Amino acid sequence: MEVRLIMRLFAIGDLHLSSQGKTMDIFGAQWEDHQNRLFEKWRQTVRPEDIVLVAGDTSWALKLEEAVPDLERIGKLPGTKILIRGNHDYWWSSRRKVNAILPDGMVALNVNVWTRDDLAVVGTRGWSLPGTPRFDENDQRLYLREVNRLRLALEQVPLNDVRKIVALLHYPPLTKTIPCSGFTELLESYHVAACVYAHLHGKDQRLAFEGTHNGIAFVFVACDHLDFRPVRIDL
């Protein structure tokens, strides 16, 4: 009798891939040869039937065509990959254009929802939170725009068919010093099960909130924090 393996959900972010030779070594010894280490640990951890949420800052490329080699390398890894845009993904022009060049088994998510079985994943980039250092009027404008984009994505969730909602952001929706925001209010009002985010590096990682807050599991997945291995998300 054929045995069907159960789909598992993983996440990782800030891959910072570069087929053009840019390295992350200047950010610390933990980044040395990080691309090969990441690919090896991904293959050890993820199965073809699994899903991997990629929380932004995927490639250092500046143009869409320059990102193709990095996206193809991800495409060859096991699992279905769901990508969102990070603040360094300058190559990301629009969701439609990105999806048009992605390999099979990869989906670009931006202000919309992706579903499989009883799982729904919504995604947007996010932004700096009010109360963070040097937060100005322009940040306020972008913050409000991203909060609205998360709202628009959540409104697309087919609630009759979905029992578990996961939000995929690049920027943190809360920190240890900023426990609530427009993002967290939306996540709570839509009964989101888990929120995955990345973005923080170095000393800033001390601000990352990990754990359950008001019924939502917050998972910080910057790859240097995870020792470059995708982490499983249990719902």
C-alpha positions as CSV (number, residue, x, y, z in Angstrom):
1,M,0.0,0.0,0.0
2,E,1.3,3.5,-0.9
3,V,2.2,5.6,2.1
4,R,1.5,9.3,1.8
5,L,3.9,11.5,3.7
6,I,2.4,14.4,5.6
7,M,3.3,17.8,4.4
8,R,5.4,19.8,6.8
9,L,5.9,23.6,7.0
10,F,9.3,25.3,7.3
11,A,10.6,28.8,7.1
12,I,13.8,30.8,6.7
13,G,14.7,34.3,5.6
14,D,17.5,36.6,4.6
15,L,19.2,34.1,2.3
16,H,21.2,37.0,0.7
17,L,22.3,34.9,-2.2
18,S,24.6,36.2,-4.9
19,S,25.6,34.4,-8.1
20,Q,27.8,37.5,-8.8
21,G,30.3,36.9,-6.0
22,K,29.0,39.2,-3.3
23,T,29.6,37.7,0.1
24,M,28.3,38.4,3.6
25,D,31.6,37.7,5.3
26,I,32.0,41.3,6.5
27,F,29.0,40.7,8.8
28,G,30.8,38.1,10.9
29,A,32.5,34.7,10.7
30,Q,29.1,33.0,10.9
31,W,28.4,34.1,7.3
32,E,31.5,32.5,5.8
33,D,30.5,30.2,2.9
34,H,26.9,30.6,4.1
35,Q,25.3,29.8,0.7
36,N,26.8,26.3,0.5
37,R,26.0,25.6,4.1
38,L,22.5,26.8,3.7
39,F,21.9,24.6,0.6
40,E,23.3,21.5,2.4
41,K,21.2,22.0,5.5
42,W,18.1,22.7,3.4
43,R,18.5,19.3,1.6
44,Q,19.1,17.5,4.9
45,T,15.9,19.0,6.4
46,V,13.2,19.5,3.8
47,R,11.4,16.9,1.8
48,P,9.9,17.4,-1.7
49,E,6.3,17.4,-0.3
50,D,7.1,20.1,2.3
51,I,6.5,23.9,2.1
52,V,9.2,26.4,2.8
53,L,8.3,30.1,3.5
54,V,11.1,32.4,2.4
55,A,10.9,35.6,4.4
56,G,12.5,38.1,2.1
57,D,16.0,39.4,1.2
58,T,16.5,36.4,-1.1
59,S,19.1,37.8,-3.6
60,W,21.5,40.7,-3.8
61,A,20.6,41.1,-7.5
62,L,19.6,44.6,-8.6
63,K,17.6,43.6,-11.7
64,L,15.1,40.8,-12.2
65,E,17.1,39.0,-14.9
66,E,20.2,39.1,-12.6
67,A,18.2,37.3,-9.9
68,V,17.4,34.3,-12.1
69,P,20.5,32.2,-11.2
70,D,19.8,32.6,-7.5
71,L,16.1,31.8,-7.9
72,E,17.0,28.7,-10.0
73,R,19.3,27.5,-7.3
74,I,16.5,27.8,-4.8
75,G,14.1,26.1,-7.3
76,K,16.3,23.0,-7.3
77,L,16.0,22.6,-3.5
78,P,13.3,20.3,-2.0
79,G,9.9,21.7,-1.2
80,T,7.4,24.2,-2.5
81,K,8.8,27.7,-1.8
82,I,6.7,30.7,-1.0
83,L,8.6,34.0,-1.3
84,I,8.0,37.5,-0.2
85,R,10.0,40.7,-0.9
86,G,12.6,42.0,1.6
87,N,14.0,45.5,1.8
88,H,17.1,44.4,-0.2
89,D,15.2,42.6,-2.9
90,Y,15.7,45.4,-5.4
91,W,15.3,43.0,-8.3
92,W,11.6,42.4,-7.3
93,S,9.6,44.5,-9.7
94,S,6.1,43.2,-9.3
95,R,4.4,40.0,-8.2
96,R,3.3,39.2,-11.7
97,K,6.7,39.7,-13.3
98,V,8.5,37.7,-10.6
99,N,6.0,34.8,-10.8
100,A,6.6,34.7,-14.6
101,I,10.3,33.9,-14.2
102,L,10.1,31.6,-11.1
103,P,11.0,27.9,-11.6
104,D,8.2,25.4,-11.0
105,G,7.4,24.9,-7.3
106,M,8.0,28.5,-6.4
107,V,5.4,31.3,-5.8
108,A,5.9,35.0,-5.2
109,L,3.5,36.3,-2.6
110,N,2.7,40.0,-2.2
111,V,-0.6,41.4,-0.8
112,N,-2.4,38.2,-1.6
113,V,-3.0,34.7,-0.2
114,W,-1.7,31.2,-1.2
115,T,-3.6,28.1,0.0
116,R,-3.2,24.4,0.2
117,D,-5.6,22.1,2.0
118,D,-6.6,23.9,5.2
119,L,-3.5,26.2,5.2
120,A,-3.5,29.8,4.1
121,V,-0.3,31.9,3.8
122,V,-0.6,35.7,3.4
123,G,2.3,37.9,2.7
124,T,3.6,41.5,2.5
125,R,7.0,43.1,3.2
126,G,6.1,45.1,6.4
127,W,8.0,48.1,7.6
128,S,9.7,49.7,10.6
129,L,7.4,50.2,13.6
130,P,6.5,53.4,15.3
131,G,8.8,53.8,18.3
132,T,11.9,52.5,16.5
133,P,14.9,54.9,16.4
134,R,14.8,57.5,13.7
135,F,11.2,56.7,12.7
136,D,10.1,59.7,10.6
137,E,7.1,60.9,8.6
138,N,8.1,58.9,5.5
139,D,8.4,55.7,7.7
140,Q,4.9,56.5,9.0
141,R,3.5,56.6,5.5
142,L,5.2,53.3,4.5
143,Y,4.2,51.7,7.7
144,L,0.5,52.6,7.2
145,R,0.7,51.4,3.6
146,E,2.1,48.0,4.7
147,V,-0.5,47.6,7.4
148,N,-3.2,48.1,4.8
149,R,-1.5,45.6,2.5
150,L,-1.6,43.0,5.2
151,R,-5.3,43.8,5.7
152,L,-6.0,43.4,2.0
153,A,-4.2,40.0,2.0
154,L,-6.1,38.7,5.0
155,E,-9.4,39.8,3.5
156,Q,-8.6,37.3,0.6
157,V,-8.4,34.3,2.9
158,P,-11.2,31.8,2.1
159,L,-12.4,31.3,5.6
160,N,-14.8,28.5,4.8
161,D,-12.0,26.3,3.6
162,V,-9.1,27.4,5.8
163,R,-8.5,26.5,9.5
164,K,-4.9,27.8,9.8
165,I,-3.6,31.1,8.7
166,V,0.1,32.0,8.6
167,A,1.4,35.5,8.0
168,L,4.7,35.9,6.2
169,L,6.5,39.2,6.7
170,H,10.0,40.5,6.2
171,Y,10.1,43.2,8.9
172,P,9.2,42.2,12.5
173,P,5.5,43.1,13.4
174,L,6.6,43.5,17.0
175,T,9.8,43.4,19.1
176,K,10.6,42.9,22.8
177,T,10.3,46.6,23.3
178,I,7.4,47.3,21.0
179,P,4.8,44.6,21.8
180,C,2.0,45.8,19.6
181,S,1.4,47.5,16.3
182,G,-1.1,47.8,13.5
183,F,0.3,44.5,12.2
184,T,-0.3,42.6,15.4
185,E,-3.8,44.0,15.8
186,L,-4.7,42.7,12.3
187,L,-3.1,39.3,13.1
188,E,-5.2,39.0,16.2
189,S,-8.5,40.1,14.7
190,Y,-8.1,37.5,11.9
191,H,-7.1,34.8,14.3
192,V,-3.8,34.1,12.6
193,A,-2.1,31.0,14.0
194,A,1.6,32.0,13.3
195,C,3.6,35.0,12.0
196,V,7.0,34.4,10.4
197,Y,9.5,37.3,10.0
198,A,13.2,38.0,9.5
199,H,15.2,41.2,8.8
200,L,17.1,41.6,12.1
201,H,20.9,41.0,12.2
202,G,23.7,41.4,14.6
203,K,22.9,43.2,17.9
204,D,19.4,43.9,16.6
205,Q,18.5,40.2,16.9
206,R,18.3,40.8,20.7
207,L,15.1,42.7,20.0
208,A,13.4,39.8,18.2
209,F,10.4,38.4,19.9
210,E,10.0,34.7,19.8
211,G,7.1,32.8,21.3
212,T,3.3,33.2,21.7
213,H,1.7,36.6,22.2
214,N,-2.1,37.0,22.4
215,G,-2.5,33.5,20.9
216,I,-0.2,34.0,17.9
217,A,3.1,32.1,17.5
218,F,5.8,34.6,16.3
219,V,8.8,32.9,14.7
220,F,12.0,34.7,13.9
221,V,13.7,33.1,10.9
222,A,16.7,35.2,9.8
223,C,19.0,32.5,8.5
224,D,22.1,33.5,10.6
225,H,19.8,33.2,13.7
226,L,18.8,29.6,12.6
227,D,22.4,28.6,11.8
228,F,21.3,28.5,8.1
229,R,18.8,25.6,8.5
230,P,15.1,26.0,7.8
231,V,13.0,25.8,11.0
232,R,9.8,23.8,11.2
233,I,6.6,25.7,11.9
234,D,4.2,23.6,14.0
235,L,0.6,24.8,13.8
